[in-house]
Amino acid sequence: MTKALTPTSIRAPFACYSHGIEVPPGARLVLCSGQLGIAADDHVPADVEGQTRLCFENIGAILKEAGLGYDNIVRINAFVTGREHLPGYMKVRDAFIGSPPPASTLMIVSGFARPEFVVEVEVIAAG
């Protein structure tokens, strides 16, 4: 359904993402708000991998509500509070994304609404 846009005239992606994703005409878009690493019982894991897993599990629940899944993700915007969180975030993210990998941006920010949060992830899906 989607088509990865990774021109050979520019540098290859640094990690598992596509420079662009083409969504075919008539596809339905689902935009997910940023999800934090918090469980339904308010538990927040202390580590970035645990928080990232919860972010993607929450995203999965939202996508399921719309009749979509992780393979429908075409764009990820992610935010972490420090460079030390990049490897853990990317390890977990890569376990959830399909092929072709979505377009993606990862930024380092100074913080979130509560100090225990170290990652936030928002996505756009098409189906």
N, C-alpha and C positions, 0 to 999 in steps of 0.2 A: 504494500500500500504506500508506504513512504519511501523516499529515495534520499540516500545520503549524498551530500554535496561536499566533496573533498577534492578541490582542484589540485592537480599536480604542480601548478605554477606557484603555490604558496607552501610554506613549511607544513609538514605533517603535524597532526595534533600531538600535544605533549602527553596525552593519556588516552583513556578509552572514551572518546567522544567524537562526533562529526563536526566539521566546521559549519555545516548547515544541513537542514532537513527540509525536503520539499514535501508538502502535504497536498494530496490531490484535490481537485475541485470537488465540492460537495461534502467533504469530510466534516464531521462534527468535532468541535473543539471543546475540551474541558480544561478549565484553568483552576489549579489548586492553590489556595493560599499557602503561605509558608507554614511548614509543619515543624514543630519543635520536638525534641526527644523526651516526650512525656507520655506515660501510659494513662489509660482510662481511670486508674486508681490514684493518679497524681504522682506515681513513682517516676523519678528522674535518675537514670543511671549516671554514675560518676564519670564514666569514660566516653570518649567520642564515638567509639564503635557501637556501644550500647545505645547512645542517643541517636546515632545515624540509623541504626536498625529500626528504632521506633519511628523515626521520621518517615522512612520508606514503608513501614507497615501501616502507618496512618494514611499515607498517600495511597497505598494499595486498597485500603478500605474505602476511600473516597472514589477511586477509579472503579472499584467493584460496584458501588452504588450507581454509577453511570453506565454499567455494563461494559467496562473497559478493564484492561490489565496493564501490567508493567511494560509489556511490549508495545503499548500504544503511546508511551512517553516520547515526545518529540523535542522537548526542551527542559533542561534543569537549570535552575538558578540556586546555588548553594552558598552558604555563608558560614564561616568558622571564625572563632575568636583568636586563633593563632596558627602560625605555620606548623607547629608541632602536631596539629590536628589533621593536617593534609593526608598523610599516609593512611591513618585509620579511617577517615571519611571515604577516601577513594577505594579502599579495600572493600568496605561494605557496599558502597554505591555500585561497584562493578558486579557484585553478586545479584543485584536487583535489575539491572538494565539489560535490554535485549539487543538484537542486531537488526539493522545497523544501530550503533549507539546514538543516543540523542545529541543534539546540540547542547552545549553546557558552558556555564560560567561559574567559577568558584572564586569567591572574594573573602578577604580577611577583614573582619569588622571589629569594632571595639567592644561590642557586647549586645545583649538582648534584654528583654523585659525583666528577666530574673537572672541573677548572677550565676546560677548553677548551669544554665544552658550554654553549650559550646558550639552548637550547630543548628542551622535552620535550612530547610530545603523546600523549594516551591517548584512545581512542574506545570507544564502544558502537555496535554495528551490529545491525540487525534484518532478518531475511529469512525 
